[in-house]
Amino acid sequence: MDNNYNNPWENEDLKNPWGQNQKVEDNKSFFKGMLIGVTIAVTIFIAILVGNILINKDYIETDDKKQMLENAGFNSDGSTVEDATEENADMDLDKVFDKAEYIKKLIEEYYYYEDDIANIEEGLYAGMVAALGDPYSVYYDKESFDAMMESTSGSYCGIGVVVQQHMETMTITVVNPYKDCPGYEAGLRPGDIILGADDIDFVGMDINEAVSYIRGEEGTTVKIKVLRGEEELAFDVTRKVIDIKTATYELLEGNIAYIKIESFDEDTYDEFSKAMAKAKNDNCVGYIFDVRDNGGGLYDIVVDMLDDILPKGKIVYTEDKYDHKETEYSDEECLDMPIAVLTNGNSASASEIFAGAIQDYGVGKIIGTQTFGKGIVQSIIPLGDGTAVKLTVSSYFTPNGRNIHGEGITPDQIVELSEDEEAYENGYIKREYDTQLEEAIKHILGQ
């Protein structure tokens, strides 16, 4: 997909300079079929999936499907409700179809660069979603959808770098280049702003589409262009299969279990369970869970992990546009030991569910800096042809009913890291300068 056509209508006024009554009958069925099909498919899938997930890879229908479909204006079989009225419509779709068909006809008749016409269809889909103005709602072509799904599998072919996107500037920043992986070995460091890959410019591009250009076949090379401070740099990175453990264990001084959680992916719960078992065998006296620079992941994974930690009660709940609530609960089995959770400004989404629930129950102390502040849920909705849309479908709330979107979680103890250059090595804080970890150790030992 040509990046220039990712969102051809963004910030356009959509005025018709040719008058209100002009219509083009040619190819009318193409646009009506395409737009109606996409609209119905998206609405039905939203009704089925709403409120369940941060990222849901199971696509399981809920018991409330019928009511949700009715709320969205559909019968339980997916057909439209017969008594729907014109007054309830959000837009005059006939005018939208007419205008789209007219523009298509003009392009076919007059547009000079014929090769570009093939991009109209993908551009239309992307534009529909982009017009929502929600940076978290995105249309994925097949390539970017495959890359996004692969990113949660725990194993992929790429350069081994965790990136995060600023939702206002849309800049893509390196958060964690895994050591012993190609990106780090080539010279990428935390804080680098990725400008592009090869001849593709990433400015304004959705992060998952950008990632699809970074990944590729094993043994191939990609040129990563970054901005470091005021200096532009370029690194040739050879791709390879990346298989990173997302939950790792270390026994610290004083028999304290330190578990670093890199993300919440498909394999994370199993790795977390193994780490907890090792800690128990080591007769640890407390736990430090580190979710710094963890941008989130799968909803069901963080719920399963919290179920092993929290006492009986609510873990988290979501609420959609119809006020429909879905609540996750923990059982009586819990971790009855001192706990500390380390956070920073890159701790987002599922990481905030993790820290927020532990904070609400008072079973652990949150130490570090304010978290990112993403308190909304996206649903990944396949469209049946290898493409998909990601839509914001609900908000999530901590056990005490807090929605932290746009605010983040305030630690129980705010601890800043040093800004001195000597405190860092290749972009990472040296252990002896990690004041956040030091305070967590003090907290555990003090219990």
Secondary structure, 3 states (H helix, E strand, C coil): CCHHHCCCCCCCCCCCCCCCCCCCCCCHHHHHHHHHHHHHHHHHHHHHHCCCCCCCCCCCCCCCHHHHHHHCCECCCCCECCCCCHHHCCCCHHHHHHHHHHHHHHHHHHCCCHHHHHHHHHHHHHHHHHCCCCCCCEEECHHHHHHHHHHCCCEEEECCEEEEECCCCCCEEEEEECCCCHHHHHCCCCCCEEEEECCEECCCCCHHHHHHHHCCCCCCEEEEEEEECCEEEEEEEECEEEECCCEEEEEECCCEEEEEECCECCCHHHHHHHHHHHHHHCCCCEEEEECCCCCCECHHHHHHHHHCCCCCEEEEEEEECCCCEEEEEECCCCCCCCEEEEECCCCCCHHHHHHHHHHHHCCCEEEECCCCCCCEEEEEEECCCCCEEEEEEEEEECCCCCCCCCCCCCCCEECCCCCCHHHEECCEECHHHCHHHHHHHHHHHHC
